[in-house]
Amino acid sequence: MTVDVNALLPSETGLFYGGAFHQDAAGTFESFDPATGDYLASVTQASPDTVDRVVTVASQAQVGWAALDVRERVACVRRFAAAVEADADRLARLDALDSGNPYRGMAFDIRISLAVMDLFANLATEMKGETYPGAPSRLNLSVREPLGVVARIIPFNHPLMFACIKSVAPLIAGNAVIMKPSEFTPLSALRIAELAATIFPAGVFNVINGDRVTGSALSRHPLVRNVSLVGSVPTGRAVLADAATQVKSVLLELGGKNPLIVCADTDVDYAVAQAVKGMNLTWTAGQSCGSTSRLLVHASHYEAVVEGVTEAFSRLTLGMPMDEDTEMGCLTTPPQYAKVKHYLEVGQSEGARMTTGGLPQDPPHPKGFFVRPTVFADVTPEMRIAKEEIFGPVLSVMSWTDESEVMAIANGVDYGLTAGILTNDINRALTMARQVQAGYVWVNNASDHYPGVPFGGYKDSGLGREECLEELLSYTQVKAINITIR
């Protein structure tokens, strides 16, 4: 199927604030197709002075937005979701073009986006206050009010999905939103801004482009009352440091080096299927913070699982992201491609056994950031590929013999985002689920998210919970009111 790339691109590539697109004297940066290296668009970058102007505009618009009946805010969000759904095919293709993720994966992102937007719209009336007992002449109550301006900094691996689902909760809560997409994948957020321009009051929904300087200016701005990030641990630490220049709340979903534990009573074929699924290869080429990139297999199944996963990885075919039949696309950014190549070398130099994968001999395009799904066997816990987040299609397989040993391995990293446990013993499953240091645990499954179930991490993997009522409430603040009855 031939696709007209120009027809996919957003009409505007400036900064969207105050209900219109603007340019900036700071200049532009260029967006490229990671599968071919082809130029896509020049995108306006926001200077720190412009960030200040955007925040001021958003702060002024937020007052009127917060004054609306919550049902009116929900109605706007539902119209926004309907506009995304009507534009779904174009948005999925645009994300495939800009990110290198396969079209089928990006079409799935649309479905997730619609489900989560619907979730938050349905939860709107749960932003409740309470009454508190006291003397008959006193009425003690609390109400929830918005924070003000919320900055959302989103990563390159799910550009459209995060642009949608990370904006609606703060909007429903009565906040104005300023979104900064990754400088590597800005195009779908700009298309989203075009859709939002006719739905939300001017200044309530804003999209500005830029790099870490832009993100830092947002995080440090005194009128930004919350900074929410999906990104790497180093970026999360930078946001925390910037936010600490004032007193404001942060929500961080950061990296992961997530274990999938295969117990002795697990069927080998099922374990192999979950190991492949957990890596999110056909979704984001393994560029997912929730990927179960450490496979911890009981010694009785170790060789069989290694063989099965190796065969399954070998069968996956690389293809051009825009092709509807493509199983796995390419990596998204030049730095990420260089990082993954480096870890391929590190794994081999540390003595791990690469059973399949590496750089393709005949990639779908010679200038694309393509890497084969890679399995490293005979990995030990002290190896760098066992401890450090690679954020790519690289699986490290380790062996264990007793449960205390595997829990020590599972918990022996700085991350704690997700974990998977494969066992037919309910007692073992519940014991391991309570012992593992992770915020989201699957038993006999991997990778799936369920809208409404809190998602977030322990340790360096983040602060706060998303995709649930807790996220919606985090964009409010509680005010206590004491009334004397006369």
Buried (B, 14 or more C-beta within 10 A) or exposed (E): EEBEBEEBBBEBBBBBBBBEBBEBEBEBBEBBBBBBEEEBBEBBBBBBEBBBBBBBBBBBBBEEBBEBEBEEBBBBBBBBBBBBBEBBEBBBBBBBBBBBBBBBBBBBBBEBBBBBBBBBBEBBEEBEBEEEEEEEEEBBEEBBBBBBBBBBBBBBBBBBBBBBBBBBBBBBBBBBBBBBBBBBBBBBBBBBBBBBBEBBBBBBBBBBBBBBBBBBBBBBBEBBBBBBBBBBBEBBEBBBEBBEEEEBBBBBBBBBBBBBBBBBEBEBEEBBBBBBBBBBBBBBBBBBBBBBBBBBBBEBBBEBBBBBBBEBBBEBEBBBBBBEEBBBBBBBBEEBBEBBBEBBEBBBEBEBEBBBBBEEEEBBBEEBBBBBBBBBBBBBBEBBBBBBBBBBBBBBBBBBEEBEEBBEBBBBBEBBBBBBBBBEEEEBBEBBBEBBBBBBBBBBBBBEBEBBEBBBBBBBBBBBBBBBBBBBBBBBBEEEEEEEEE
